[in-house]
Amino acid sequence: MGFNRKSTAEQVTAGLDLTGKTIVITGINSGLGLESMRVLCLRGAHVIGLARTLGKAQQACDSVAGKTTPVACELSELASVKAAGESIRNMAMPIDVLITNAGIMAPNQLNHAHGLEMQFVTNHIGHFVLIQYLLEQVKEAEAGRIVILSSAAHTMAVKGGIDFDNLDASRGYSPWRFYGQSKLANLLTARYMSDQLKGHGVTVNAVHPGIIQTNLARDAGGLLMTLMGLFAKPLEKTVEQGAATQCYVAVNPEAANTSGEYFSDCAVAKTSPAGRNDRLAKKLWQKSEALAADYLP
């Protein structure tokens, strides 16, 4: 089709009939999550929309036309993620697509959740737990797809990619390096899962949505953010364009047989060397299982 960085979510899903499909999306209260929900509902899908509170999820679901189900899921609180996972499990339906869209970006202040740096928990561990809860339902779908939002910022991760000895940032915190680390974790999770799910009819891919002005930047600040704002202006996408890649990978027939890849601008893109490190991916998976052990199904 020749989609590119200017393509919108509506364009990459044009002509598709998603009636009968069930799609789970996190972070639907604003930005890319809201736009993805709007467009996928427009194409006939039933979207189970997750946001931090039931009120926010309900408000977002009410704002779009189509079939939606709101669910509360605070990703930094693993008990909340577990409850969300269980409630969706209890719906007892196949999940055609799971899009882990929510996240936080580069807060200036160091925050913790479960004794770990907040971005690592919210962007990676919370979604890691949710995926475990919903995996069997994704396998039940005719051709399940998992789409994990990563970022080009994965190239900014800490030295070695993931600093397993400093996941609580007690040995020093850099907002952007820790954001990059969490986004690399997203990318490595997609890569590792894709390998594990061969033969199960499920694809798992990571995506970079592009540079978009959304609520994601609400906590970020400092000189780097100012400079990025200036230099990134020509590269900036609208929310409609930003949601295109995740919607493309989620439902476009062109992406049906691709797994374990990293997409940008609706095409497979190159990652950092750490993003292709299978030993690092396995180590991260094992560490994540250990960290989340009390909350896994």
Sequence and secondary structure as in RCSB ss.txt:
>XXXX:A:sequence
MGFNRKSTAEQVTAGLDLTGKTIVITGINSGLGLESMRVLCLRGAHVIGLARTLGKAQQACDSVAGKTTPVACEL
SELASVKAAGESIRNMAMPIDVLITNAGIMAPNQLNHAHGLEMQFVTNHIGHFVLIQYLLEQVKEAEAGRIVILS
SAAHTMAVKGGIDFDNLDASRGYSPWRFYGQSKLANLLTARYMSDQLKGHGVTVNAVHPGIIQTNLARDAGGLLM
TLMGLFAKPLEKTVEQGAATQCYVAVNPEAANTSGEYFSDCAVAKTSPAGRNDRLAKKLWQKSEALAADYLP
>XXXX:A:secstr
    TT  HHHHTTT   TT EEEEE TTSHHHHHHHHHHHHTT EEEEEESSHHHHHHHHHTSSS EEEEE  T
T HHHHHHHHHHHHTT    SEEEE      BSS  EETTEEHHIIIIIIHHHHHHHHHHHHHHHSTTEEEEEE 
 GGGGG BTTB  GGGTT TT   HHHHHHHHHHHHHHHHHHHHHHTTTTTEEEEEEE  SB SGGGGSB HHHH
HHHHHHHGGG B HHHHTHHHHHHHH GGGTT  S EEETTEE    GGGG HHHHHHHHHHHHHHTGGG  
